[in-house]
Amino acid sequence: MNAALSQRLGAALDDRRASTGLREDLVVAGAQGATLEVDGAALVNFAANDYLGLAADPEVLDAARLALREMGLGVAAGRVLCGTRAIHGELEAAIAELVGTEDAVLYGSCFDANLGVFSALLGPDDVVFSDELNHASLIDGIRLSSAQRRVFPHADLAALERLLAESARSRHRVIVTDGVFSMDGDIVALPELRELAQRYDAVLLVDDSHATGVLGENGAGTAEHFGFGGVDILTGTLGKALGGAAGGFVAGSRVLTQTLRQSSRPYVFTNAMAPPLAVAAATAIRLSRRRPELRERLAANTSWFRAALGELGYEMLPGQHPIIPVLLPGGTLAREVAAALRREGVLVFALTHPVVPAGAERIRVQISAAHSVEQLEFAAAAFGRVRELAVGA
Ligand SMILES: *Cc1c(COP(=O)(O)O)cnc(C)c1O
């Protein structure tokens, strides 16, 4: 490689190694499930987004196998050329039905959906209001558009309202938020946000990646959790509760989806989703609706585990979502506890500065409906054994 670039990148890596350390991917053997094989050991998995346990569901996997035999793997073309198969439309209809919108548009991932939605809809006369803790893909998608942006402090509705009032002369105002924030597991105050949006005639866009399939009686997401029908624009992923494979979507009105199909660049200029993945996601959506007991078990597992950690003296951020942030503030404590838990057979990750603020270091525990009572008890016992390291005697 070019010597100057190589030298600069090498120096930047050295700096990073010395300050925060370099990220290193954990190599897992075999399939996603309630346990994962790492270095020959089976660890109980509290680190995946497979909230309903559908990634390893035999019906999902069989449907994908059958689709592979019948339709092959890839289509080697975009949706707008010869890449579209009937299953793509069927999956879009299934997503729209799940989240309660007129239509939905598929993308390769939710990252792509968020990169593609803003620039297709907005211009320089528009203003986007974005929560400071929004997902990286929302931040990048907003930046890719020519809209003006205003970032408001996390969940600070008073600050948001001041910004909305200051932008009265813009064409469209668009409030953008995660439905569930992935670091804290907190659910956005959607009723208040919706009221603000109505008062200021603003568009409300919610990225429900951690909520679709999880929140609400039917798994429709954050809006259903609060007992109302929906928001203007919803984005989400097929890579978490809905089978855990890959894919994303934007859901909303027909005029929205028609516009995106005409001019959203990560829809038009990329390969169509491989049909076996589309079949897997459609099957996962069907199962998520047919088996409400998965959401019941997820909720029961989550409250059991929260109570168990509380009894052991662990401090957690409050919440209902299966993301449980266990606070272990200060330096490298969270990392040490995560490493000790791994030696005990429990896979969790530490989130440390700068991913979370200094002093708010934590371990993120992610509960799944696939966890058995025995696995939850095993993990709670492991948290008990590392307790002295974590919270003192
Ligand atoms: C996980 C996540 C994404 C990315 O989803 P992919 O489909 O994996 O690209 C986007 N937004 C939020 C809020 C997420 O949690």
The ligand as an SDF file (V2000), in Angstrom:
LIG
                    3D

 15 15  0  0  0  0  0  0  0  0999 V2000
  -29.0520   -3.2250   15.0110 C   0  0  0  0  0  0  0  0  0  0  0  0
  -29.5630   -1.8920   14.6250 C   0  0  0  0  0  0  0  0  0  0  0  0
  -29.4500   -1.4070   13.3180 C   0  0  0  0  0  0  0  0  0  0  0  0
  -28.7200   -2.1710   12.2530 C   0  0  0  0  0  0  0  0  0  0  0  0
  -29.4910   -3.2430   11.8010 O   0  0  0  0  0  0  0  0  0  0  0  0
  -28.8800   -4.1950   10.6640 P   0  0  0  0  0  0  0  0  0  0  0  0
  -30.0720   -4.7590    9.9990 O   0  0  0  0  0  0  0  0  0  0  0  0
  -28.0400   -5.2040   11.3610 O   0  0  0  0  0  0  0  0  0  0  0  0
  -28.0810   -3.3190    9.7580 O   0  0  0  0  0  0  0  0  0  0  0  0
  -30.0070   -0.1800   13.0170 C   0  0  0  0  0  0  0  0  0  0  0  0
  -30.6270    0.5600   13.9590 N   0  0  0  0  0  0  0  0  0  0  0  0
  -30.7340    0.1450   15.2340 C   0  0  0  0  0  0  0  0  0  0  0  0
  -31.4350    1.0020   16.2360 C   0  0  0  0  0  0  0  0  0  0  0  0
  -30.2000   -1.0940   15.6080 C   0  0  0  0  0  0  0  0  0  0  0  0
  -30.2980   -1.4920   16.8720 O   0  0  0  0  0  0  0  0  0  0  0  0
  1  2  1  0
  2  3  1  0
  2 14  2  0
  3  4  1  0
  3 10  2  0
  4  5  1  0
  5  6  1  0
  6  7  2  0
  6  8  1  0
  6  9  1  0
 10 11  1  0
 11 12  2  0
 12 13  1  0
 12 14  1  0
 14 15  1  0
M  END
$$$$
